[in-house]
């Protein structure tokens, strides 16, 4: 079952046509207030919640901003603009859930959340709601990527990219590593030699 879910998530991620986190941009991570969201009967701790149940988690979460909830609606038919990842980030009794809410048109990350199962309910343990933002699981770390834009940068050409790696420590995420990649500008290229 886990293999089937992983393959489905991998297939849907590859089908978006993007280049993963590089399509996203600036984010500022906030530690969530730890609100509990009671899962629906189908989203019990013994089963991995579906994409639809992940949408229910976000919509029922009091920590999620009203703006994100208002914008979280299907793009086409009943297809919500979210990416969902499941894995062990916090050492809890069930897989943690990472939910990235995206915009419909250009699939820019609007917000990212991490939910941890505790006593039969999912608790929001991480949020970042300053778009664009994208979070993912990488070898036990929560990795949050943001692209940084200068005033005149086009959406397709950020000035730099910041990647923050968080580790679950003492019941919260603690930033362990950060890297910045500065992108060169084509305007900064030296002129070709004459001759």
C-alpha positions, 0 to 999 in steps of 0.5 A: 500500500505504501509503495502504491501511494509513493508511486502515485505521489511520484507520478503526480509530482512529475506530471506537474511540468515544473522543476520542483522547488525551483519553481517556488520562491520566498518564504518565512517559516513560522512554527505553528501554534500546535493546534489540533485538527480532528481527522475525519473517520477515514483519516484515522491515525492507522491509515494515511490520509488521502489528498482530499483528507489533507485538504480537509485538514488544512480547511479545518485548521484554526492556525491556517489563515483565512486567506489561504482557506479562501483561496483553497478551492479546486482548479479543475473539477475537484482537483485541489492545488496541493502537493502532499508528502507523507513520511517520518519527520517527528518520530510520531506514531504515524507518518507526518503529513506535509501539505503545500498549497499552490496557486492554480495558474502557475503552481506557485507555493502559497503556503506549507504545513506539517501535521503530526498525529497525536492522540488520534488528531493531527496537530499543526507543528509547522507553517509558512504562509508567505508565498512563494514557499515549498516544503518537502521531506528529505532524509528525516529533515523538513526542507523549505525552499524559497527563491528570493526576488529583487525588485525587477526580477521576473518570476522565472528569474529569481536573484537567489535561492535559500534552502533551510533544513529543519530537524524535529528536536524537543517537540519542535522544528529547529533550523539546522542548515541553510544554504544560499545560491546566488544566480548570475544575471545574463546582463552581467556576462562579460562582453565577448572579445572582439576580433 
